[in-house]
């Protein structure tokens, strides 16, 4: 009986040792997998950040180009308006003066009552 008990204890120790070794191997594999995943994640983040920065730079450049184009267009429009104003200013003033000075002072027939 003592011998059977010793064999059971020895078997139990052997099983515990194997389980412990299996857990160590499992933990080691998990550690390696985690490290590889972190490396891949880091590379992925770096790539995505680089893509984002390139897209941001492109967008900023596009906005700057559109802004300068809009600014140039606005300046051209203002120049055209100013040129048209200078060209038509005297014509409009003359027309207004002519209309003010040529007011018909006759009393309308409707007011007189003669139809």
NORNOR-V320800 format. One record per residue. N is the residue number from 1. RES is the residue in one small letter. PSI is psi in radians with two decimals (NA if undefined). Layout:
BEGIN
N,RES,PSI
N,RES,PSI
END
This chain:
BEGIN
1,x,-0.76
2,x,-0.67
3,x,-0.72
4,x,-0.69
5,x,-0.71
6,x,-0.71
7,x,-0.71
8,x,-0.74
9,x,-0.71
10,x,-0.75
11,x,-0.72
12,x,-0.74
13,x,-0.71
14,x,-0.79
15,x,-0.76
16,x,-0.69
17,x,-0.79
18,x,-0.74
19,x,-0.75
20,x,-0.77
21,x,-0.72
22,x,-0.73
23,x,-0.68
24,x,-0.76
25,x,-0.75
26,x,-0.82
27,x,-0.68
28,x,-0.78
29,x,-0.76
30,x,-0.67
31,x,-0.78
32,x,-0.78
33,x,-0.74
34,x,-0.76
35,x,-0.76
36,x,-0.72
37,x,-0.71
38,x,-0.68
39,x,-0.82
40,x,-0.73
41,x,-0.73
42,x,-0.81
43,x,-0.73
44,x,-0.76
45,x,-0.74
46,x,-0.79
47,x,-0.81
48,x,-0.67
49,x,-0.73
50,x,-0.76
51,x,-0.77
52,x,-0.79
53,x,-0.69
54,x,-0.79
55,x,-0.70
56,x,-0.76
57,x,-0.74
58,x,-0.78
59,x,-0.74
60,x,-0.72
61,x,-0.75
62,x,-0.75
63,x,-0.72
64,x,-0.73
65,x,-0.76
66,x,-0.67
67,x,-0.75
68,x,-0.62
69,x,-0.74
70,x,-0.72
71,x,-0.73
72,x,-0.73
73,x,-0.74
74,x,-0.71
75,x,-0.73
76,x,-0.73
77,x,-0.77
78,x,-0.69
79,x,-0.74
80,x,-0.76
81,x,-0.78
82,x,-0.73
83,x,-0.77
84,x,-0.70
85,x,-0.85
86,x,-0.66
87,x,-0.68
88,x,-0.08
89,x,-0.89
90,x,-0.63
91,x,-0.79
92,x,-0.74
93,x,-0.79
94,x,-0.73
95,x,-0.75
96,x,-0.79
97,x,-0.77
98,x,-0.79
99,x,-0.63
100,x,-0.70
101,x,-0.31
102,x,0.76
103,x,2.32
104,x,2.05
105,x,0.09
106,x,2.50
107,x,2.26
108,x,2.66
109,x,-0.60
110,x,-0.69
111,x,-0.66
112,x,-0.52
113,x,0.18
114,x,1.97
115,x,NA
END
